[in-house]
Amino acid sequence: AALAALARQERARLAHVAAGYVRLTLPLTAQDVTFRAALLSVGGVPVATPKDFGPDGQQKPDSPALALDPTRGRHLARHLLGQALTVRACDDTPFTTRPPAPFTTSTMQQEASKQLKFSPAHTMDVAQRLYESGKITYMRTDSPALSTEATQAARAAALAAYGAGSLPPAPRQYAAKGSNAQEAHEAVRPAGKQFTPPAATGLTGDDLALYDLIYRRTVASQMTDLLGMKRTIYLSAAEGDQDLLFGASGRAVTDPGFSRAYQDASEAEVEAEAAQDLPDVQAGAQALAGEADVQTRKTPAPRRFTEASLVQALERAEVGRPSTYISILATLADRGYVRMLPGEARQLGVTFLGLLVSTYLEQHRSEEHTSELQSRFGI
């Protein structure tokens, strides 16, 4: 199943033919605040974004979007320079983000890969040392649940570090979601009735880095939600008889909640992308345009799996168990089916042998088995 998922991605990459499209963003100034807005539509026709293109790199047949070419993009940039755009609407929407659950084996491997650049195998080696030295609980588990003792310890640690306002009225409860989950062990968390802060453990190097990640994730799981406000501004300009619609968005955090202790990699990326201040404007207000940025982009090929994302896919498809993920990765590498590609992305590349074996297995699988794999992995 793991090899089939890897091979499917590799074949999709081989079939990919990149197509070009233009993304036009415009610096605007209103109320002495400068922000960036993206072109959303031309004459009521939406401008193409990556979601309008299929895995083969070409625009989907049913997509009504307009794929701007560079010449048109540069023309619009010259036309807009110095113009006053009119605000159509300014919408404020509150949002709430709940803290992530305490670590299971697979989520620990995934976050250690993203935040610490550890391979799953190295993560488990470090976790084994932490467990044997009494620093953390058992590290092979697919349950995010905490014992009453651990819940109290996490809340006490949050209270000491961030005050009473950091805690919800009642302890948070977590449970495994998969149908094949076995909850014999609780989540991976600091050991003991009281959690030892990372600085007081005497740990160093990778041991300290992983313990710190586990500590902060466990404490954050018992803290309050992150609260904020998302602001979206829609603005319009005209080009002849065609209306140009732009949109700008930004997020402002009003209560950081659990993020004072921990922020996972995906949420950090969202915050970084949305980090811009927007003016508090009303419909009818004006915003002055600067020099537009016309970016010619190519549709990206489907991403290869990393070790962490493959573990995530296996877990989502309910294939294997926390104790088998590392051996699955090791077997694929030992048999020459995959290799680690150079670079910081830590992508898994399927070898020619791996593609041959996958093709052979697919040809000899039963139709029922193939259908089940397709539904589980979306292949």
Sequence and secondary structure as in RCSB ss.txt:
>XXXX:A:sequence
AALAALARQERARLAHVAAGYVRLTLPLTAQDVTFRAALLSVGGVPVATPKDFGPDGQQKPDSPALALDPTRGRH
LARHLLGQALTVRACDDTPFTTRPPAPFTTSTMQQEASKQLKFSPAHTMDVAQRLYESGKITYMRTDSPALSTEA
TQAARAAALAAYGAGSLPPAPRQYAAKGSNAQEAHEAVRPAGKQFTPPAATGLTGDDLALYDLIYRRTVASQMTD
LLGMKRTIYLSAAEGDQDLLFGASGRAVTDPGFSRAYQDASEAEVEAEAAQDLPDVQAGAQALAGEADVQTRKTP
APRRFTEASLVQALERAEVGRPSTYISILATLADRGYVRMLPGEARQLGVTFLGLLVSTYLEQHRSEEHTSELQS
RFGI
>XXXX:A:secstr
 HHHHHHHHHHHHHH    EEEEEEEEEEETTEEEEEEEEEETTEEB  GGGB TTSSB TT   B   HHHHHH
HHHHHTT EEEEEEEEEEEEEE     B HHHHHHHHHHHH   HHHHHHHHHHHHHTTSBS S  S     HHH
HHHHHHHHHHHH GGGS SS       STT   SS  B B SSS   GGGS   HHHHHHHHHHHHHHHHTTS  
EEEEEEEEEEEEEETTEEEEEEEEEEEEEE GGGGT   HHHHHHHHHT        TT EEEE   EEEEEE  
     BHHHHHHHHHHTT S TTTHHHHHHHHHHTTSEEE SSTT BEEE HHHHHHHHHHHHHS HHHHHHHHH
HHT 
